[in-house]
């Protein structure tokens, strides 16, 4: 079975701030901080209590920052930690990492302050982050000949083009900015399908063996060699090109079935005693639900697409990001892979908040109240993550090793 082990990269000596000793530190912390801070701001904008004076729809700001800001930071933290391990190369630290991080942060500030800055400047700042990340990842991957993992480079390229399309809409009125956001979401879901398909069965199988259950998760070749990832990409592309069409509905429901089959083979029901493990299964389950809801919206007009999109974003993307970050941060800071009770609460609040946000547009009479409740619980989950992981991500490793 192909896996992506989240093990130790090769750390060279680092004499600067420990916060920039490894990519997971700044990017994981600020992924959580952005979720904790920007969601309440969006709720205030949503009800009309706050205006950002944006030269475009506020919903575009919200979608862009969740996909390219929140998810973009999490992707950076993951790749900066995983690629050195895959390639046995030195990790990015110190000034290069500082530059990359501050470009990401500048992009967040620039896009939020778009009403006060030239659109060209906002685009240049925001678009500089992902290409630099790709360049940093390309050299070790290509030098090591890790062709199986080089697939992440074209995904990053497409992710960048999706972001570019948002800015082209803002600058020149070309296309629909939200299409760029949905294209970016498609790339995020593609990465989840790839990474989740490698780490979830591997971690589950290893843990079950430690519990005395010799279970072998045998992969289905057609699923792991394109079927799972392809179904997500084709389904999402059809949803963008022909939303609510019968063809899109059929393909999306087929994709949901494929991923349900995949998830069902990973023995998630046997991981109830390990929160750091079952949360990965829950996160992947949100992918199944989101695809199923998006496909069903083609056949049931009363089921709004926004319900499905929040299952995919607040549910799948949010849960998978917290699941991977909470595990990787412990391992790479020299700690045992045991999450605190507060993080278990955060896992539950995250899914509960996502569920309320999914239900909100379906129950129109209670939509505003459910939207606020769901968003508040979701943000609170990230607040708990920040509370627990701030000292872990800002202090030296518990085992005294570098990184």
Order of alpha helices (4+ residues) and beta strands (2+ residues): alpha-alpha-alpha-alpha-alpha-alpha-alpha-alpha-alpha-alpha-alpha-alpha-alpha-alpha
